[in-house]
Every structure is written in C-alpha cells, then in structure tokens.
Amino acid sequence: MFPSSRWRGSSFPSRPSRVLPLLFVVSLVLAFPLQVQAANETDAENAEETSARVKAAALTQGTDGGSGAMGFVWAAFCILIGLPLLTAGLKLMRLTCGAGLGLVLCFVVWLSFVNSSPTNGFASTPFLSDVLITIPTLVLSALALGLGLFRPARYVGHNLLCLAGGIAFVLQLMLFREGLLIPIREVIWGLVGLAAILGLVLGVWRQRVGVLSMSSMAGSFLLSLGVDLIINKQQGMSFGLRVIFDDNSAHETLLVRTNYKPTLSTQIILGVGLAFA
C-alpha cells in the first residue's frame, strides 16, 4: 500500500518554482536566434556533414525525421508530461506515479521498435513506419499512466519514476558535449544502469525526497527534449539518444559515420534543464 499519509504535513517543499516553465520558454526564445547565427557561419563548411546527419536522423524512430506530424506529436508528449513533473512535485502525486509507469514503458517499447526495425522501416514509407512506432508506444504509455493513478500500482509507479529520474540525469550530462561526454556506449549504458539503481534506492530510502528530486529531473529532461525537438528536430538531443541506444546492425554504418554534434541551442536547453532540475 502506498504510504500516502507520509506525504502530508511536512515542511519539505512540495513544488519547486513557478518560474521554471518561464525559464524554459526564455531558453527557447534565446536559443533560436543564436542557433541561426551559428548555422549561417558554418553552413558552407559543414554541408557534407549536415547531409549525413539528416540521413541518419531520417532512420525510422517514430518522429518522421523530426520534420513532420510525428515529430511534433513526440514534442507535445514530452512537454505535456515533463511540465507537470518539473513543476508539480508532490502536488499531483497520482499523476507523478502514473508518469513513472508510463515513461518506463514508453522507453522500453521505443527501444524495442528502434532496435528491431529493418533498414527501410516497418512500412512502405518512412511516415507510415513512424506512425506504426509512435501510436502503439504512446497508447501503451497512456494506459500505463492511467494504471498508475490507482492505489495498487502507485507504489510501483513511484519507484519507477525514481529510476527514470536517475537515467534522465545521466543522459542530460552525456548529451551536452560533441561526440557525447563519454564516447563509449558500453560505459554510458553502465552509468545509466547505475544511476537508475541509485535513483531507485533513493526513492525507497527517502520517499519524499526521492520523488521530488527524481520527478524534477525526469520532467526537466522531457521538457528539454520537447523544446529541442521543436527547434532542432532530429538533429539535436534526439539524435544523441539514437547514437546511445540504437544497437541495430541495420543502422550501424550510418550512425557510426555520423558524429553527434549538439547545436548551440541544444547546449543552452540542456544547460537550463540541468541548472533547474
């Protein structure tokens, strides 16, 4: 049984700051002109590299290459889930626990699709293939989120949220630097697993602190990813995640040949997310 009585009557703040969403909006507004300026200075010398990055980004992953409807669906999903996780803290406890179930299931299903898709995707066109990835992933995530609203699943959701928060923290660090902060995927996988375990331990040992901090971390990551998808489409954080987790041999050649290079706007968004998580 989820110990709901322990969440009330404490002096520990249940919500971070109401200005955090505004800071993310400001980062979006500031990042876009900076990105445009940097792009204008380097477009000529990076034309070949940019072409390779676009091809790599177009690999089937559920976002229609980041330029169509599916890309905006994923951005909306990230923002709609990330914003309450970042700002609500313990105020929306049921939603917070439900999000833990939904996010972990979303991550697992997305990984399964990406690592099992053939070179040309699951359908005759990239868009249809991405629809076949996006719709089942988000529907299952929504069902899991709804299940987490009920008391029997709430304790599990709380623990999974703490696990997801630990993973989010490591991923934000790894994506901040060109070529990834640690350019060895196996090491990143190990750090992701370690952070997940530590987040889970914190959630079990200090439930209130664990949920508040890990909810903020997961929400920060999702909000950053959603904003970055709008600005940089599939050539920002999303491509970095693909480099880390895509172990599909059908995609290996193009991914290995294409270096992860975050734009200035991606670095600004990640920096704001890390600072206010």
C-alpha positions in Angstrom: 0.0 0.0 0.0 1.3 3.4 -1.0 2.0 5.3 2.3 0.1 8.4 1.3 0.0 9.7 4.9 3.7 10.3 4.9 3.5 12.8 2.1 1.4 15.4 4.0 2.2 17.8 6.8 5.9 18.1 6.0 7.8 21.3 5.8 9.7 19.9 2.7 8.6 22.0 -0.3 6.1 20.1 -2.5 6.7 22.3 -5.6 9.9 23.8 -6.9 9.5 27.2 -8.5 6.7 28.5 -10.7 9.2 30.4 -12.8 10.8 27.2 -14.2 8.4 26.9 -17.2 9.1 30.5 -18.0 12.8 29.9 -17.9 12.4 27.1 -20.4 10.4 29.3 -22.7 13.1 32.0 -22.4 15.7 29.5 -23.3 13.7 28.5 -26.4 13.4 32.2 -27.5 17.1 32.9 -26.9 18.4 29.7 -28.4 16.7 30.1 -31.7 18.5 33.2 -33.0 21.8 32.0 -31.6 21.4 28.8 -33.5 20.5 30.6 -36.7 23.6 32.8 -36.3 25.9 29.8 -35.7 24.4 27.9 -38.6 24.9 30.8 -41.0 28.6 30.9 -40.1 29.3 27.2 -40.6 26.8 26.0 -43.3 29.2 26.1 -46.2 32.0 24.1 -44.5 29.6 21.6 -42.9 27.3 20.9 -45.8 28.5 17.3 -46.3 28.3 16.6 -42.5 24.8 18.1 -42.3 23.7 15.9 -45.2 24.9 12.8 -43.4 23.2 13.9 -40.1 19.9 14.4 -41.9 20.1 10.9 -43.4 20.9 9.5 -40.0 18.1 11.4 -38.4 15.7 10.0 -41.0 16.2 6.5 -39.8 12.9 5.0 -38.6 12.4 6.1 -35.0 8.9 7.3 -34.7 9.4 11.0 -35.4 9.0 11.3 -39.2 12.6 12.6 -39.4 11.6 15.3 -36.9 10.1 17.4 -39.7 6.5 16.1 -39.8 3.5 15.4 -37.7 5.1 12.6 -35.7 7.9 14.8 -34.6 5.5 17.4 -33.2 3.5 14.6 -31.6 6.6 13.4 -29.7 7.5 17.0 -28.8 3.9 17.6 -27.4 4.1 14.3 -25.4 7.4 15.3 -23.8 6.2 18.8 -22.9 2.8 17.7 -21.6 4.4 15.0 -19.3 7.6 16.9 -18.5 6.0 20.2 -17.4 3.8 18.8 -14.5 6.7 16.5 -13.4 9.0 19.5 -13.2 6.7 22.0 -11.5 4.1 20.0 -9.6 6.4 18.0 -7.3 4.2 16.2 -4.8 1.1 18.2 -5.5 -0.1 15.8 -8.3 1.1 12.6 -6.7 -1.2 10.3 -8.7 0.0 11.8 -12.0 3.6 11.7 -10.8 3.4 8.0 -10.0 1.4 7.2 -13.2 4.1 9.0 -15.2 6.7 6.7 -13.7 4.9 3.7 -15.2 4.2 5.4 -18.5 7.7 6.7 -19.0 9.5 3.4 -18.3 7.1 1.5 -20.6 7.5 4.2 -23.3 11.3 3.9 -23.1 11.2 0.1 -23.3 8.8 0.0 -26.2 10.6 2.7 -28.2 13.9 0.8 -27.7 12.3 -2.4 -28.9 11.0 -0.8 -32.1 14.2 1.1 -32.9 16.5 -1.9 -32.3 14.3 -4.3 -34.3 13.3 -2.2 -37.3 14.8 -3.1 -40.7 16.7 -0.7 -42.8 13.7 0.6 -44.6 11.4 0.6 -41.6 8.2 -1.3 -40.9 6.2 0.1 -43.8 6.5 1.3 -47.4 7.1 4.9 -46.4 9.1 6.4 -43.5 6.0 8.3 -42.4 3.8 5.2 -42.1 6.7 3.3 -40.4 7.0 6.1 -37.8 3.2 6.1 -37.3 3.4 2.3 -36.5 6.1 3.1 -33.9 4.5 6.2 -32.4 0.9 5.2 -32.0 1.5 1.9 -30.1 4.2 3.4 -28.0 2.1 6.4 -26.9 -1.1 4.4 -26.4 0.7 1.8 -24.2 2.3 4.7 -22.3 -1.0 6.4 -21.7 -2.6 3.1 -20.5 0.3 2.6 -18.1 0.0 6.2 -16.9 -3.7 5.6 -16.3 -3.0 2.4 -14.4 -0.5 4.3 -12.1 -3.4 6.6 -11.0 -4.8 3.7 -9.0 -3.6 2.9 -5.5 -2.4 -0.7 -6.1 0.0 0.5 -8.8 1.1 3.8 -7.2 4.0 2.4 -5.2 5.4 0.7 -8.3 5.0 3.9 -10.3 6.8 5.9 -7.6 9.8 3.6 -7.7 9.9 3.6 -11.5 9.8 7.4 -11.5 12.8 7.5 -9.3 14.5 5.0 -11.6 13.6 7.2 -14.7 14.9 10.3 -12.9 18.3 8.8 -12.4 18.5 7.8 -16.1 17.4 11.2 -17.2 20.2 12.9 -15.2 23.0 10.8 -16.8 21.5 11.3 -20.3 21.5 15.1 -19.9 25.1 15.0 -18.9 26.1 12.7 -21.8 24.3 14.8 -24.5 25.9 18.1 -23.5 29.2 17.6 -25.4 30.0 16.9 -29.0 30.6 13.2 -29.5 28.9 12.6 -26.1 30.6 13.3 -22.8 31.9 9.7 -22.7 32.2 8.4 -26.3 31.9 4.7 -25.3 28.4 3.4 -25.4 29.1 0.5 -23.1 30.3 2.8 -20.4 27.2 5.1 -20.9 25.0 2.0 -20.6 26.8 1.1 -17.3 26.3 4.6 -15.9 22.7 4.6 -17.0 22.1 1.4 -15.1 24.0 2.6 -12.0 22.0 5.9 -12.0 18.8 4.0 -12.3 19.7 1.8 -9.3 20.8 4.8 -7.2 17.5 6.7 -8.1 15.5 3.6 -7.1 17.4 3.3 -3.8 16.8 7.0 -3.0 13.1 6.6 -3.7 12.8 3.6 -1.4 15.1 5.0 1.4 13.8 8.6 1.4 10.5 8.5 -0.5 9.5 12.2 -0.3 13.0 13.5 -1.2 13.3 10.8 -3.9 10.1 11.5 -5.6 10.5 15.3 -5.5 14.1 15.3 -6.9 13.7 12.5 -9.4 10.4 13.9 -10.7 12.1 17.2 -11.3 15.0 15.5 -13.0 12.7 13.5 -15.3 10.5 16.5 -16.0 13.5 18.6 -16.8 14.8 16.1 -19.3 11.4 15.6 -21.0 10.8 19.3 -21.3 14.3 19.9 -22.7 13.8 17.1 -25.2 10.4 18.5 -26.3 11.8 22.0 -26.8 14.8 20.7 -28.6 12.6 18.6 -30.9 10.7 21.8 -31.9 13.9 23.8 -32.5 16.4 21.2 -33.8 14.1 18.4 -34.9 16.0 15.1 -35.2 19.5 16.7 -35.2 19.7 17.6 -31.6 19.1 15.6 -28.4 17.0 13.0 -30.2 19.9 12.1 -32.4 22.2 11.8 -29.4 19.8 9.4 -27.8 19.7 7.4 -31.0 23.5 7.2 -31.0 23.5 5.9 -27.4 20.7 3.4 -27.6 20.4 2.3 -31.2 22.3 -1.0 -31.4 20.5 -2.2 -34.6 23.0 -3.6 -37.1 20.9 -2.2 -39.9 21.6 1.3 -38.8 25.2 0.8 -37.6 27.0 2.1 -40.7 25.3 5.4 -40.9 25.2 6.1 -37.1 28.9 5.3 -36.7 29.8 7.5 -39.6 27.7 10.5 -38.3 29.1 12.3 -35.3 26.7 13.6 -32.6 27.2 17.4 -32.6 24.8 19.4 -30.5 23.9 22.8 -31.7 24.4 25.9 -29.5 20.6 25.9 -28.8 20.7 22.3 -27.7 23.5 23.1 -25.3 21.6 26.1 -23.9 18.5 24.0 -23.4 20.4 21.2 -21.7 22.2 23.7 -19.5 18.9 25.3 -18.4 17.5 21.9 -17.7 20.4 20.7 -15.6 20.5 24.0 -13.7 16.9 24.0 -12.7 16.1 20.3 -12.4 
